[in-house]
Amino acid sequence: CGSYLCKTERIMQRLDQIRLILADLDGTLLNDDKVMDTDIKQVLQERNLDITFVTGRNRHIVSDFIEELHVVQPFIINNGAHIIQGSQCLYQRCIEQNELEQALQVLINHETAFLAYSDDSIYCCGQSRSLERFVTRLIGKCAIHHEKLPQQDPIFKVTVVSDDKEKMGTVMDIVNTMCPSAHLVPSEGNVYTLTHRDATKGNAVRRLLDLLKIDASQVLAFGDNYNDISMFEVIPNSVAMSNAEPLVLSKAAFVAGSNNANGVSSFIRDHIQPLKTKR
């Protein structure tokens, strides 16, 4: 049977044992105005599902959304560099100090502005209007250091925004060659991130499954960009948003609607049975 109803029924059978939703934020659970999916609370309650976040955002700019959805499960931030539950850090992976210094020098030499994130501070180097929106989100939430390099402060993520793909290709080649335990990779759109090679969403999700003692088949994961692919490799029931990058769409098991049309909650409502009708 190739009808929409038949396909939906087959998906519902496959997703009948889902207990936990993993959701990226930007481009996924948040629309382009950074507003939360307006139906997600109701849908989670109807389906008796827990949700947690797997995001590139840091602790300070994810806290409001944690409160908004009353997330009690551990959540993953900084592209997998941290697993946090409440105020407790359950796991962290920072960039090796010597490799951080080498990578930042490469960015400086190529006149590429960046933000370096520690747990309580950000370090802003170079001039970039594109990076100002990241800084604006953190005003009043953490210490902000302008034109200052981190010394001994552990850094978990460095963010670069650049429309110059050719230059960033060169920068990535240099950094990834000279820093064996770190990598600089595309994150979303024109955003690039430097993290420890172990700090991926996929690795963090594996740790999360162990912590929660839940099987990957009982999890549904939503994402939209390159940094979500490693998560999709761990979670068989992976869902790319219709606004996702083509490569991400090709890696997902399912496709949801747009992040601007409550795509996450609509997919859950359409494909996971309400609690009262589950067998």
Buried (B, 14 or more C-beta within 10 A) or exposed (E): EEEEEEEEEEBBEBBEEBBBBBBBBBBBBBBEEEEBBEBBBEBBEBBEBBBBBBBBBBBBBBBEBBEEBEBEBBBBBBBBBBBBBEEEBBBBBBBBBEBBBBBBEBBBEBEBBBBBBBBEBBBBBBEBEBBEEBBEBBEEBBEBBEEEBBEEBBBBBBBBBBEEEEEBEEBBEBBBEEBEEBBBBBBBEBBBBBBBBEBBBBBBBBBBBEBBEBEEBBBBBBBBBBBBBBBBBBBBBBBBBBBBBEEBBEBBBBBBBBBBBBBBBBBBBEBBBEEEEEE
